[in-house]
Amino acid sequence: MNGPADVDSRSLLRHHGDAEVGDGLVDFAVNVQGVSPPAWLRSRLADRLVDLGSYPTAAADRRARETVARRHGRSPEEVLLLAGGAEGFAMLPRLRPRLAAVVNPSFTEPEWALRAAGVDVAQVLLPPPYRLDAALVPEQADVVVLGNPTNPTSVLHTREEILGMRRPGRILVVDEAFMDAVPGETQSLATESLPDVLVLRSLTKTWALAGLRCGYFLGPPDLLRRLVDGRAHWPVGSLQIEAIAACSEPAATEAAAAKAVRITTDREVMIDRLALLGIDVHTPAHAPFLLLRIPAADDVRRRLRADGVAVRRCDTFPGLDPDHLRVAVRGRDQVDVLVAALGRALDTDSDGRARP
């Protein structure tokens, strides 16, 4: 039976960046790029509104899976459409693990879903600089979950490091929700058809689809069948199916690749500007967000909020202490606002000097 401490710990796992934002706040707490989908995608979705009187069809699902499959060099049978990455994590207990290992610090939803289903979970806590160490994973773990690049550390693990955790009878679940923000997707396993590896992809962040919930699993058909056992009928709506297909077409993937390059440039500029304030930024960073270490970070977060800027607390991530914050990578104009507010919160000027 779970005691009060277990309940408190599990409730922290459900804290997400959207809880930090509010009307009028400049948003550095949520990792979505932009406030709405681009015009071409909005048009595609609007064209489907007239079809909402009909249930989603198997044919539409198949066409979307074929588009995703072509994008990753897979077969359609290796694609499972999802109502967002969170739905994919909610499916993990259907793999019936005896012991699931979750590599932390990392996105907390998979661990919450597993614990809520009564699955035994081992927290694998990586010390700074948060590199993978297969020796820390219990050998008896038959499901291992990790993010790549990892939220909130912005660490990108190599394919070799991840595949080094494979063991007979073990399933690896790799959350690649932010991989399309990595130029060239260099360490992705999305194109690898392996019998024991599931890859989760999200379209929410790059395409500003948080309100629609779009993603997919890639993996062997037998594992995908286990994940959908007991799934509700019509689990993915017509607009979601359309969005998944649209964002997986060649023109969209080319646009995402260009955006990944812009994010990389914005991130490097942002790192330099934060460093001038004397802030410890965890590097190397490869995702559209940065992990900051600031003494009394929660006090700083509250001051920022009072000054109109939302950032993400990080003490809810296992393995991180209250001296950490996460900030989304943004363009120059928004970073101007963040840097000025941080200067006031830290009582320093833009060169990191204490104000008189």
ZAPAMI-260655 format. One record per residue (C-alpha): residue number from 0; residue in one letter; x, y, z. Coordinates in nm, 3 decimals. Example, Ala and Ser with C-alpha at 12.3 -4.5 7.8 and 13.67 -1.06 7.14 Angstrom:
[voro 0 a [1.230 -0.450 0.780]]
[voro 1 s [1.367 -0.106 0.714]]
//
This chain:
[voro 0 m [0.000 0.000 0.000]]
[voro 1 n [0.129 0.346 -0.085]]
[voro 2 g [0.197 0.573 0.210]]
[voro 3 p [0.178 0.954 0.221]]
[voro 4 a [0.540 0.989 0.105]]
[voro 5 d [0.468 0.769 -0.198]]
[voro 6 v [0.163 0.978 -0.285]]
[voro 7 d [0.361 1.304 -0.253]]
[voro 8 s [0.641 1.164 -0.470]]
[voro 9 r [0.397 1.049 -0.738]]
[voro 10 s [0.218 1.386 -0.741]]
[voro 11 l [0.550 1.561 -0.809]]
[voro 12 l [0.598 1.333 -1.110]]
[voro 13 r [0.283 1.483 -1.262]]
[voro 14 h [0.412 1.840 -1.251]]
[voro 15 h [0.467 1.977 -1.602]]
[voro 16 g [0.577 2.310 -1.745]]
[voro 17 d [0.227 2.415 -1.846]]
[voro 18 a [0.146 2.456 -1.476]]
[voro 19 e [0.400 2.742 -1.463]]
[voro 20 v [0.250 2.960 -1.737]]
[voro 21 g [-0.029 3.213 -1.710]]
[voro 22 d [-0.190 3.510 -1.878]]
[voro 23 g [0.060 3.781 -1.956]]
[voro 24 l [0.369 3.576 -1.868]]
[voro 25 v [0.652 3.542 -2.118]]
[voro 26 d [0.672 3.166 -2.152]]
[voro 27 f [1.008 2.996 -2.098]]
[voro 28 a [0.847 2.709 -1.906]]
[voro 29 v [0.692 2.510 -2.192]]
[voro 30 n [0.906 2.358 -2.465]]
[voro 31 v [0.658 2.411 -2.749]]
[voro 32 q [0.804 2.617 -3.033]]
[voro 33 g [0.561 2.894 -3.123]]
[voro 34 v [0.209 2.974 -3.010]]
[voro 35 s [0.020 2.808 -3.297]]
[voro 36 p [0.085 2.574 -3.591]]
[voro 37 p [0.211 2.733 -3.914]]
[voro 38 a [-0.046 2.861 -4.162]]
[voro 39 w [-0.010 2.568 -4.402]]
[voro 40 l [-0.081 2.320 -4.121]]
[voro 41 r [-0.376 2.520 -3.990]]
[voro 42 s [-0.516 2.513 -4.344]]
[voro 43 r [-0.476 2.136 -4.369]]
[voro 44 l [-0.657 2.090 -4.041]]
[voro 45 a [-0.933 2.337 -4.131]]
[voro 46 d [-1.003 2.143 -4.450]]
[voro 47 r [-1.085 1.838 -4.239]]
[voro 48 l [-1.340 2.010 -4.016]]
[voro 49 v [-1.621 1.923 -4.257]]
[voro 50 d [-1.545 1.553 -4.197]]
[voro 51 l [-1.589 1.561 -3.821]]
[voro 52 g [-1.941 1.419 -3.848]]
[voro 53 s [-1.782 1.085 -3.939]]
[voro 54 y [-1.571 0.855 -3.726]]
[voro 55 p [-1.199 0.828 -3.805]]
[voro 56 t [-1.146 0.555 -4.064]]
[voro 57 a [-0.902 0.268 -4.079]]
[voro 58 a [-0.805 0.388 -4.427]]
[voro 59 a [-0.702 0.732 -4.296]]
[voro 60 d [-0.506 0.569 -4.016]]
[voro 61 r [-0.331 0.345 -4.268]]
[voro 62 r [-0.240 0.637 -4.495]]
[voro 63 a [-0.092 0.829 -4.204]]
[voro 64 r [0.107 0.525 -4.091]]
[voro 65 e [0.238 0.482 -4.444]]
[voro 66 t [0.353 0.846 -4.447]]
[voro 67 v [0.527 0.809 -4.110]]
[voro 68 a [0.681 0.480 -4.223]]
[voro 69 r [0.829 0.640 -4.535]]
[voro 70 r [0.968 0.922 -4.325]]
[voro 71 h [1.164 0.674 -4.110]]
[voro 72 g [1.231 0.393 -4.358]]
[voro 73 r [0.995 0.155 -4.178]]
[voro 74 s [0.694 -0.054 -4.269]]
[voro 75 p [0.345 0.076 -4.176]]
[voro 76 e [0.307 -0.220 -3.940]]
[voro 77 e [0.590 -0.071 -3.733]]
[voro 78 v [0.397 0.253 -3.670]]
[voro 79 l [0.136 0.315 -3.401]]
[voro 80 l [-0.040 0.653 -3.407]]
[voro 81 l [-0.088 0.815 -3.065]]
[voro 82 a [-0.297 1.091 -2.912]]
[voro 83 g [0.026 1.253 -2.794]]
[voro 84 g [0.333 1.106 -2.632]]
[voro 85 a [0.156 1.087 -2.297]]
[voro 86 e [-0.080 0.824 -2.436]]
[voro 87 g [0.221 0.618 -2.537]]
[voro 88 f [0.361 0.632 -2.184]]
[voro 89 a [0.022 0.532 -2.043]]
[voro 90 m [0.046 0.216 -2.255]]
[voro 91 l [0.375 0.097 -2.105]]
[voro 92 p [0.219 -0.106 -1.821]]
[voro 93 r [0.064 -0.327 -2.092]]
[voro 94 l [0.412 -0.464 -2.155]]
[voro 95 r [0.370 -0.623 -1.809]]
[voro 96 p [0.722 -0.558 -1.683]]
[voro 97 r [0.839 -0.731 -1.369]]
[voro 98 l [1.078 -0.441 -1.304]]
[voro 99 a [1.087 -0.121 -1.507]]
[voro 100 a [1.396 0.098 -1.487]]
[voro 101 v [1.355 0.468 -1.564]]
[voro 102 v [1.672 0.662 -1.636]]
[voro 103 n [1.668 0.997 -1.453]]
[voro 104 p [1.672 1.294 -1.456]]
[voro 105 s [1.414 1.264 -1.730]]
[voro 106 f [1.058 1.339 -1.831]]
[voro 107 t [0.849 1.204 -1.544]]
[voro 108 e [0.528 1.091 -1.717]]
[voro 109 p [0.654 0.736 -1.797]]
[voro 110 e [0.746 0.673 -1.435]]
[voro 111 w [0.415 0.812 -1.313]]
[voro 112 a [0.220 0.587 -1.552]]
[voro 113 l [0.415 0.277 -1.449]]
[voro 114 r [0.387 0.345 -1.077]]
[voro 115 a [0.016 0.430 -1.106]]
[voro 116 a [-0.037 0.086 -1.262]]
[voro 117 g [0.140 -0.084 -0.973]]
[voro 118 v [0.458 -0.167 -1.163]]
[voro 119 d [0.781 -0.193 -0.964]]
[voro 120 v [1.007 0.090 -1.080]]
[voro 121 a [1.378 0.136 -1.025]]
[voro 122 q [1.499 0.496 -1.053]]
[voro 123 v [1.835 0.501 -1.229]]
[voro 124 l [1.984 0.833 -1.116]]
[voro 125 l [2.262 0.962 -1.340]]
[voro 126 p [2.501 1.204 -1.168]]
[voro 127 p [2.627 1.511 -1.353]]
[voro 128 p [2.710 1.531 -1.643]]
[voro 129 y [2.413 1.291 -1.679]]
[voro 130 r [2.575 1.046 -1.922]]
[voro 131 l [2.437 0.697 -1.962]]
[voro 132 d [2.598 0.420 -1.761]]
[voro 133 a [2.454 0.076 -1.839]]
[voro 134 a [2.607 -0.060 -1.518]]
[voro 135 l [2.362 0.151 -1.314]]
[voro 136 v [2.061 -0.026 -1.467]]
[voro 137 p [1.952 -0.332 -1.266]]
[voro 138 e [2.022 -0.644 -1.470]]
[voro 139 q [1.676 -0.781 -1.385]]
[voro 140 a [1.501 -0.479 -1.538]]
[voro 141 d [1.295 -0.606 -1.834]]
[voro 142 v [1.178 -0.260 -1.948]]
[voro 143 v [1.414 0.040 -1.955]]
[voro 144 v [1.285 0.390 -2.034]]
[voro 145 l [1.501 0.689 -2.122]]
[voro 146 g [1.482 1.016 -2.312]]
[voro 147 n [1.707 1.121 -2.598]]
[voro 148 p [1.774 1.410 -2.601]]
[voro 149 t [1.682 1.413 -2.236]]
[voro 150 n [1.438 1.648 -2.067]]
[voro 151 p [1.546 1.860 -1.876]]
[voro 152 t [1.925 1.809 -1.900]]
[voro 153 s [1.944 1.865 -2.279]]
[voro 154 v [2.189 1.572 -2.298]]
[voro 155 l [2.207 1.375 -2.624]]
[voro 156 h [2.310 1.014 -2.575]]
[voro 157 t [2.480 0.823 -2.853]]
[voro 158 r [2.312 0.533 -3.030]]
[voro 159 e [2.594 0.309 -2.908]]
[voro 160 e [2.536 0.408 -2.545]]
[voro 161 i [2.165 0.334 -2.571]]
[voro 162 l [2.201 0.006 -2.756]]
[voro 163 g [2.463 -0.096 -2.498]]
[voro 164 m [2.174 -0.134 -2.250]]
[voro 165 r [2.008 -0.411 -2.453]]
[voro 166 r [1.982 -0.745 -2.277]]
[voro 167 p [1.801 -1.071 -2.358]]
[voro 168 g [1.438 -1.038 -2.248]]
[voro 169 r [1.462 -0.659 -2.204]]
[voro 170 i [1.266 -0.391 -2.396]]
[voro 171 l [1.419 -0.046 -2.444]]
[voro 172 v [1.176 0.246 -2.469]]
[voro 173 v [1.344 0.558 -2.608]]
[voro 174 d [1.154 0.885 -2.581]]
[voro 175 e [1.267 1.091 -2.883]]
[voro 176 a [1.012 1.368 -2.834]]
[voro 177 f [1.277 1.634 -2.905]]
[voro 178 m [1.490 1.448 -3.159]]
[voro 179 d [1.353 1.650 -3.450]]
[voro 180 a [1.515 1.956 -3.291]]
[voro 181 v [1.858 1.794 -3.332]]
[voro 182 p [2.015 1.878 -3.671]]
[voro 183 g [2.038 1.558 -3.871]]
[voro 184 e [1.875 1.358 -3.588]]
[voro 185 t [2.222 1.207 -3.558]]
[voro 186 q [2.164 0.973 -3.264]]
[voro 187 s [1.808 0.867 -3.342]]
[voro 188 l [1.698 0.504 -3.340]]
[voro 189 a [1.382 0.582 -3.536]]
[voro 190 t [1.513 0.417 -3.852]]
[voro 191 e [1.631 0.102 -3.672]]
[voro 192 s [1.397 -0.198 -3.692]]
[voro 193 l [1.502 -0.384 -3.378]]
[voro 194 p [1.296 -0.653 -3.203]]
[voro 195 d [1.341 -0.509 -2.855]]
[voro 196 v [1.338 -0.130 -2.907]]
[voro 197 l [1.039 0.104 -2.904]]
[voro 198 v [1.089 0.466 -3.012]]
[voro 199 l [0.836 0.733 -2.920]]
[voro 200 r [0.813 1.049 -3.130]]
[voro 201 s [0.612 1.364 -3.063]]
[voro 202 l [0.494 1.633 -3.305]]
[voro 203 t [0.370 1.857 -3.027]]
[voro 204 k [0.681 2.065 -2.972]]
[voro 205 t [0.811 2.149 -3.316]]
[voro 206 w [0.469 2.209 -3.472]]
[voro 207 a [0.293 2.381 -3.177]]
[voro 208 l [0.029 2.109 -3.148]]
[voro 209 a [0.011 2.078 -2.771]]
[voro 210 g [-0.364 2.133 -2.778]]
[voro 211 l [-0.418 1.859 -3.035]]
[voro 212 r [-0.190 1.585 -2.893]]
[voro 213 c [-0.006 1.408 -3.177]]
[voro 214 g [0.267 1.146 -3.175]]
[voro 215 y [0.351 0.789 -3.262]]
[voro 216 f [0.539 0.479 -3.154]]
[voro 217 l [0.786 0.302 -3.381]]
[voro 218 g [0.868 -0.059 -3.306]]
[voro 219 p [0.818 -0.425 -3.388]]
[voro 220 p [0.456 -0.518 -3.467]]
[voro 221 d [0.435 -0.773 -3.186]]
[voro 222 l [0.523 -0.511 -2.923]]
[voro 223 l [0.284 -0.258 -3.075]]
[voro 224 r [0.004 -0.515 -3.054]]
[voro 225 r [0.074 -0.558 -2.683]]
[voro 226 l [0.059 -0.182 -2.631]]
[voro 227 v [-0.289 -0.148 -2.785]]
[voro 228 d [-0.446 -0.436 -2.592]]
[voro 229 g [-0.756 -0.287 -2.428]]
[voro 230 r [-0.719 0.050 -2.601]]
[voro 231 a [-1.036 0.252 -2.650]]
[voro 232 h [-1.204 0.249 -2.990]]
[voro 233 w [-1.119 0.547 -3.222]]
[voro 234 p [-0.831 0.651 -2.995]]
[voro 235 v [-0.686 0.903 -3.242]]
[voro 236 g [-0.919 1.165 -3.391]]
[voro 237 s [-0.942 1.270 -3.755]]
[voro 238 l [-0.760 1.600 -3.699]]
[voro 239 q [-0.480 1.420 -3.516]]
[voro 240 i [-0.445 1.168 -3.799]]
[voro 241 e [-0.431 1.452 -4.052]]
[voro 242 a [-0.171 1.642 -3.849]]
[voro 243 i [0.051 1.335 -3.807]]
[voro 244 a [0.043 1.268 -4.180]]
[voro 245 a [0.100 1.633 -4.273]]
[voro 246 c [0.397 1.676 -4.038]]
[voro 247 s [0.560 1.358 -4.168]]
[voro 248 e [0.559 1.455 -4.536]]
[voro 249 p [0.890 1.553 -4.701]]
[voro 250 a [0.821 1.928 -4.710]]
[voro 251 a [0.740 1.927 -4.338]]
[voro 252 t [1.046 1.725 -4.242]]
[voro 253 e [1.262 1.966 -4.443]]
[voro 254 a [1.102 2.259 -4.258]]
[voro 255 a [1.163 2.086 -3.925]]
[voro 256 a [1.527 2.031 -4.016]]
[voro 257 a [1.567 2.401 -4.094]]
[voro 258 k [1.401 2.488 -3.764]]
[voro 259 a [1.644 2.257 -3.582]]
[voro 260 v [1.934 2.461 -3.720]]
[voro 261 r [1.771 2.785 -3.604]]
[voro 262 i [1.714 2.639 -3.258]]
[voro 263 t [2.080 2.541 -3.240]]
[voro 264 t [2.188 2.896 -3.323]]
[voro 265 d [1.940 3.049 -3.077]]
[voro 266 r [2.056 2.808 -2.807]]
[voro 267 e [2.424 2.900 -2.843]]
[voro 268 v [2.344 3.271 -2.825]]
[voro 269 m [2.124 3.209 -2.522]]
[voro 270 i [2.396 3.008 -2.344]]
[voro 271 d [2.645 3.292 -2.391]]
[voro 272 r [2.402 3.554 -2.261]]
[voro 273 l [2.309 3.349 -1.955]]
[voro 274 a [2.675 3.282 -1.882]]
[voro 275 l [2.738 3.658 -1.875]]
[voro 276 l [2.496 3.673 -1.581]]
[voro 277 g [2.712 3.421 -1.397]]
[voro 278 i [2.455 3.144 -1.440]]
[voro 279 d [2.576 2.785 -1.458]]
[voro 280 v [2.427 2.641 -1.780]]
[voro 281 h [2.459 2.266 -1.830]]
[voro 282 t [2.646 2.197 -2.151]]
[voro 283 p [2.683 2.049 -2.402]]
[voro 284 a [2.316 2.106 -2.476]]
[voro 285 h [2.131 1.952 -2.770]]
[voro 286 a [1.759 2.010 -2.707]]
[voro 287 p [1.531 2.315 -2.735]]
[voro 288 f [1.575 2.386 -2.364]]
[voro 289 l [1.854 2.449 -2.114]]
[voro 290 l [1.915 2.328 -1.759]]
[voro 291 l [2.032 2.606 -1.527]]
[voro 292 r [2.187 2.578 -1.183]]
[voro 293 i [2.118 2.882 -0.967]]
[voro 294 p [2.143 2.899 -0.587]]
[voro 295 a [1.799 2.939 -0.429]]
[voro 296 a [1.650 2.877 -0.773]]
[voro 297 d [1.293 2.854 -0.648]]
[voro 298 d [1.316 3.204 -0.502]]
[voro 299 v [1.453 3.321 -0.837]]
[voro 300 r [1.166 3.148 -1.016]]
[voro 301 r [0.912 3.329 -0.798]]
[voro 302 r [1.081 3.665 -0.859]]
[voro 303 l [1.079 3.600 -1.232]]
[voro 304 r [0.711 3.513 -1.221]]
[voro 305 a [0.633 3.836 -1.035]]
[voro 306 d [0.831 4.013 -1.308]]
[voro 307 g [0.626 3.854 -1.586]]
[voro 308 v [0.845 3.558 -1.687]]
[voro 309 a [0.760 3.188 -1.645]]
[voro 310 v [1.035 2.926 -1.610]]
[voro 311 r [1.019 2.558 -1.516]]
[voro 312 r [1.106 2.437 -1.166]]
[voro 313 c [1.321 2.123 -1.172]]
[voro 314 d [1.305 1.979 -0.822]]
[voro 315 t [1.019 1.760 -0.949]]
[voro 316 f [1.266 1.567 -1.168]]
[voro 317 p [1.424 1.278 -0.975]]
[voro 318 g [1.795 1.343 -0.936]]
[voro 319 l [1.777 1.724 -0.948]]
[voro 320 d [1.781 1.950 -0.645]]
[voro 321 p [1.591 2.279 -0.592]]
[voro 322 d [1.884 2.477 -0.732]]
[voro 323 h [1.785 2.389 -1.089]]
[voro 324 l [1.558 2.558 -1.341]]
[voro 325 r [1.475 2.476 -1.703]]
[voro 326 v [1.425 2.741 -1.970]]
[voro 327 a [1.302 2.687 -2.324]]
[voro 328 v [1.520 2.808 -2.607]]
[voro 329 r [1.368 3.120 -2.760]]
[voro 330 g [1.460 3.391 -3.010]]
[voro 331 r [1.653 3.707 -2.935]]
[voro 332 d [1.359 3.932 -2.845]]
[voro 333 q [1.222 3.696 -2.582]]
[voro 334 v [1.570 3.623 -2.449]]
[voro 335 d [1.616 3.997 -2.399]]
[voro 336 v [1.317 3.985 -2.165]]
[voro 337 l [1.450 3.679 -1.979]]
[voro 338 v [1.800 3.819 -1.935]]
[voro 339 a [1.670 4.152 -1.805]]
[voro 340 a [1.435 3.978 -1.560]]
[voro 341 l [1.708 3.741 -1.443]]
[voro 342 g [1.937 4.036 -1.386]]
[voro 343 r [1.676 4.193 -1.161]]
[voro 344 a [1.602 3.862 -0.986]]
[voro 345 l [1.972 3.800 -0.922]]
[voro 346 d [2.040 4.169 -0.861]]
[voro 347 t [2.316 4.178 -1.123]]
[voro 348 d [2.370 4.372 -1.444]]
[voro 349 s [2.390 4.215 -1.792]]
[voro 350 d [2.764 4.149 -1.743]]
[voro 351 g [2.711 3.953 -1.423]]
[voro 352 r [2.833 4.228 -1.191]]
[voro 353 a [2.650 4.293 -0.865]]
[voro 354 r [2.442 4.607 -0.881]]
[voro 355 p [2.558 4.891 -0.653]]
//
